[in-house]
């Protein structure tokens, strides 16, 4: 279970003499259960990507904790192999000088999954994300955007993590490809019983894949609601956010 508890995060703005503290995340607490897809929905600048970095341990909160099965995610050993990420900018997510095989193998090396077994695993992963195993010898520039993102997903699941954080992972793709990726994520979740933290501004995508959604505004949780109860959201902000897909 992923547990975010009483988390605050701020940054300093300005010069050395004249500076001010800008609070980005304010007293955020929530839980993502095993096997769940939890959506974090918010407009640009709401702080949701900062929250994602705190969950991943890329940044540390000013106060509060992020725990995975009761262990602090600030510890690299807790994060290793237990949480992966897929980001919006797939073009910069893979070293352009790496083949697909090299990109997927990179996190597997930390788990000592190399050699013939590692290559068989890569073939299996490529098939699972809808790519032919021959793709392992290609470079990123030889792939479409959707194909690169499939490779990123294969890399993310290669270590068998408990959680995958997806930060605007489909927003840079064509609409038709977005649906394919969402269907792929649903299928992989079923196969591996993984948990997703799905960060997005796309309400329809969240409604399609998530079990619950956390509505984020100005660095705070506005509301947390089950996906089949979206029509029952209480706050004016949440109602406005969902009015495009729900008739209240």
HELIX and SHEET records of a PDB file:
HELIX    1   1 UNK A   48  UNK A   56  1                                   9    
HELIX    2   2 UNK A   76  UNK A   79  1                                   4    
HELIX    3   3 UNK A   90  UNK A   92  5                                   3    
HELIX    4   4 UNK A  100  UNK A  109  1                                  10    
HELIX    5   5 UNK A  115  UNK A  128  1                                  14    
HELIX    6   6 UNK A  133  UNK A  137  5                                   5    
HELIX    7   7 UNK A  140  UNK A  142  5                                   3    
HELIX    8   8 UNK A  145  UNK A  157  1                                  13    
HELIX    9   9 UNK A  175  UNK A  192  1                                  18    
HELIX   10  10 UNK A  203  UNK A  209  1                                   7    
HELIX   11  11 UNK A  227  UNK A  232  5                                   6    
HELIX   12  12 UNK A  236  UNK A  242  1                                   7    
SHEET    1   A 4 UNK A  19  UNK A  32  0                                        
SHEET    2   A 4 UNK A   2  UNK A  14 -1                                        
SHEET    3   A 4 UNK A  63  UNK A  68 -1                                        
SHEET    4   A 4 UNK A  71  UNK A  72 -1                                        
SHEET    1   B 6 UNK A  83  UNK A  87  0                                        
SHEET    2   B 6 UNK A 163  UNK A 167  1                                        
SHEET    3   B 6 UNK A 195  UNK A 200  1                                        
SHEET    4   B 6 UNK A  37  UNK A  41  1                                        
SHEET    5   B 6 UNK A 212  UNK A 217  1                                        
SHEET    6   B 6 UNK A 220  UNK A 226 -1                                        
END                                                                             
